[in-house]
Amino acid sequence: MLLNAYYEALYDQLAAKKDLLQTRIDKILQEELAKLELDDFNDDKYAAYRDACLAFVDERLETYNPIGIQYTFDRIRTQQAIALELQLDWYDSREEFETLLEAAQAKTQVPMPDERLREQAHELIKEFGAFPDKSIISAYEAEPVLGKLPDYVVARAVEEIIG
Protein backbone atom coordinates (compact mmCIF):
# COMPACT_ATOMS: atom_id res chain seq x y z
CA MET A 1 0.00 0.00 0.00
CA LEU A 2 2.78 2.45 0.90
CA LEU A 3 4.68 1.78 -2.31
CA ASN A 4 1.51 2.42 -4.30
CA ALA A 5 1.00 5.68 -2.36
CA TYR A 6 4.63 6.61 -3.17
CA TYR A 7 4.03 6.16 -6.92
CA GLU A 8 0.72 8.00 -6.72
CA ALA A 9 2.39 10.94 -4.95
CA LEU A 10 5.12 11.01 -7.62
CA TYR A 11 2.47 10.96 -10.32
CA ASP A 12 0.58 13.84 -8.70
CA GLN A 13 3.72 15.94 -8.24
CA LEU A 14 5.04 15.42 -11.75
CA ALA A 15 1.68 15.82 -13.48
CA ALA A 16 1.12 19.11 -11.64
CA LYS A 17 4.59 20.38 -12.61
CA LYS A 18 4.83 19.02 -16.15
CA ASP A 19 5.44 22.47 -17.68
CA LEU A 20 8.24 23.18 -15.21
CA LEU A 21 9.65 19.74 -15.91
CA GLN A 22 9.80 20.52 -19.63
CA THR A 23 11.61 23.80 -18.92
CA ARG A 24 14.19 21.99 -16.76
CA ILE A 25 14.64 19.36 -19.47
CA ASP A 26 15.53 22.04 -22.04
CA LYS A 27 18.14 23.57 -19.72
CA ILE A 28 19.71 20.27 -18.64
CA LEU A 29 19.75 18.92 -22.21
CA GLN A 30 21.59 22.01 -23.45
CA GLU A 31 24.11 21.79 -20.58
CA GLU A 32 24.80 18.11 -21.13
CA LEU A 33 25.14 18.42 -24.90
CA ALA A 34 27.70 21.19 -24.36
CA LYS A 35 29.69 18.87 -22.07
CA LEU A 36 29.74 16.14 -24.73
CA GLU A 37 31.27 18.62 -27.23
CA LEU A 38 29.62 17.14 -30.30
CA ASP A 39 30.67 18.76 -33.58
CA ASP A 40 27.82 17.59 -35.79
CA PHE A 41 24.88 18.15 -33.45
CA ASN A 42 22.42 20.34 -35.36
CA ASP A 43 18.97 21.73 -34.54
CA ASP A 44 17.20 18.68 -35.96
CA LYS A 45 19.17 16.33 -33.72
CA TYR A 46 18.54 18.59 -30.74
CA ALA A 47 14.80 18.55 -31.48
CA ALA A 48 14.85 14.75 -31.74
CA TYR A 49 16.59 14.39 -28.36
CA ARG A 50 14.26 16.93 -26.78
CA ASP A 51 11.26 15.01 -28.18
CA ALA A 52 12.71 11.78 -26.77
CA CYS A 53 13.05 13.40 -23.35
CA LEU A 54 9.47 14.63 -23.45
CA ALA A 55 8.27 11.17 -24.50
CA PHE A 56 10.18 9.74 -21.52
CA VAL A 57 8.33 12.18 -19.26
CA ASP A 58 5.03 10.84 -20.55
CA GLU A 59 6.31 7.28 -20.10
CA ARG A 60 7.41 8.08 -16.54
CA LEU A 61 4.02 9.61 -15.73
CA GLU A 62 2.32 6.52 -17.07
CA THR A 63 4.66 4.35 -14.98
CA TYR A 64 3.65 6.23 -11.83
CA ASN A 65 -0.02 6.39 -12.82
CA PRO A 66 -1.95 4.83 -9.92
CA ILE A 67 -4.30 3.10 -12.36
CA GLY A 68 -1.52 1.27 -14.24
CA ILE A 69 1.10 0.89 -11.52
CA GLN A 70 0.30 -2.75 -10.82
CA TYR A 71 1.35 -3.67 -14.35
CA THR A 72 4.78 -2.09 -13.99
CA PHE A 73 5.74 -2.94 -10.44
CA ASP A 74 3.72 -6.07 -9.78
CA ARG A 75 5.92 -8.32 -7.62
CA ILE A 76 4.56 -11.43 -9.31
CA ARG A 77 6.50 -11.33 -12.59
CA THR A 78 8.00 -14.07 -14.64
CA GLN A 79 11.75 -14.55 -14.75
CA GLN A 80 11.60 -13.99 -18.51
CA ALA A 81 10.00 -10.55 -18.10
CA ILE A 82 12.61 -9.55 -15.52
CA ALA A 83 15.44 -10.76 -17.76
CA LEU A 84 14.02 -8.83 -20.72
CA GLU A 85 13.73 -5.65 -18.66
CA LEU A 86 17.37 -5.96 -17.56
CA GLN A 87 18.41 -6.37 -21.21
CA LEU A 88 16.43 -3.33 -22.33
CA ASP A 89 17.53 -0.98 -19.54
CA TRP A 90 21.13 0.21 -19.74
CA TYR A 91 21.12 0.80 -16.00
CA ASP A 92 20.64 -1.69 -13.16
CA SER A 93 17.99 -0.51 -10.70
CA ARG A 94 17.55 -3.73 -8.71
CA GLU A 95 19.53 -2.51 -5.69
CA GLU A 96 17.74 0.85 -5.71
CA PHE A 97 14.36 -0.89 -5.82
CA GLU A 98 15.26 -3.27 -2.99
CA THR A 99 16.39 -0.34 -0.83
CA LEU A 100 13.15 1.51 -1.56
CA LEU A 101 11.10 -1.61 -0.84
CA GLU A 102 12.88 -2.23 2.48
CA ALA A 103 12.32 1.40 3.52
CA ALA A 104 8.63 1.18 2.59
CA GLN A 105 8.26 -2.02 4.59
CA ALA A 106 9.99 -0.44 7.59
CA LYS A 107 7.65 2.58 7.49
CA THR A 108 4.49 0.54 7.08
CA GLN A 109 2.22 0.29 10.09
CA VAL A 110 -0.94 -1.75 10.46
CA PRO A 111 -3.44 -0.20 10.39
CA MET A 112 -2.28 2.87 8.49
CA PRO A 113 -4.80 5.68 8.01
CA ASP A 114 -4.86 7.35 4.58
CA GLU A 115 -3.36 10.57 5.90
CA ARG A 116 -0.43 8.71 7.48
CA LEU A 117 0.01 6.72 4.26
CA ARG A 118 0.34 9.96 2.27
CA GLU A 119 2.80 11.39 4.80
CA GLN A 120 4.96 8.29 4.64
CA ALA A 121 4.84 8.32 0.84
CA HIS A 122 6.14 11.91 0.80
CA GLU A 123 8.86 10.93 3.27
CA LEU A 124 9.94 8.15 0.91
CA ILE A 125 10.12 10.67 -1.94
CA LYS A 126 12.22 13.07 0.15
CA GLU A 127 14.50 10.26 1.26
CA PHE A 128 14.87 8.26 -1.96
CA GLY A 129 13.74 10.51 -4.79
CA ALA A 130 11.87 9.02 -7.72
CA PHE A 131 12.63 5.43 -8.63
CA PRO A 132 14.76 4.63 -10.75
CA ASP A 133 16.48 8.03 -11.00
CA LYS A 134 19.46 7.25 -8.78
CA SER A 135 20.33 4.23 -10.92
CA ILE A 136 19.97 6.19 -14.16
CA ILE A 137 22.01 9.16 -12.93
CA SER A 138 24.86 7.10 -11.50
CA ALA A 139 25.10 4.86 -14.59
CA TYR A 140 25.15 7.85 -16.94
CA GLU A 141 27.70 9.76 -14.89
CA ALA A 142 29.93 6.66 -14.85
CA GLU A 143 29.77 6.48 -18.66
CA PRO A 144 28.18 9.52 -20.34
CA VAL A 145 27.16 8.69 -23.89
CA LEU A 146 24.63 10.23 -26.21
CA GLY A 147 22.34 7.19 -26.29
CA LYS A 148 21.76 7.41 -22.53
CA LEU A 149 21.20 11.15 -22.50
CA PRO A 150 17.37 11.33 -22.69
CA ASP A 151 16.89 9.03 -19.68
CA TYR A 152 19.53 10.95 -17.75
CA VAL A 153 18.09 14.37 -18.56
CA VAL A 154 14.61 13.28 -17.48
CA ALA A 155 15.94 11.69 -14.28
CA ARG A 156 17.82 14.86 -13.35
CA ALA A 157 14.84 17.07 -14.15
CA VAL A 158 12.49 14.86 -12.13
CA GLU A 159 14.83 14.93 -9.13
CA GLU A 160 15.06 18.72 -9.30
CA ILE A 161 11.29 19.09 -9.53
CA ILE A 162 10.49 16.80 -6.60
CA GLY A 163 13.47 17.87 -4.50
Protein Blocks (a to p, Z undefined) as FASTA:
>chain_A
ZZmmmmmmmmmmmmmmmmmmmmmmmmmmmmmmmmnopaklcfklmmmmmmmmmmmmmmmm
mmmmmklmmmmmocbdcfklmmmmmmmpmcdfklmmmmmmmmmmmmpccdddfklmmmmm
mmmmmmnopafklmmmmmmmmmgcfklmmmmmmmmmmmmmmZZ
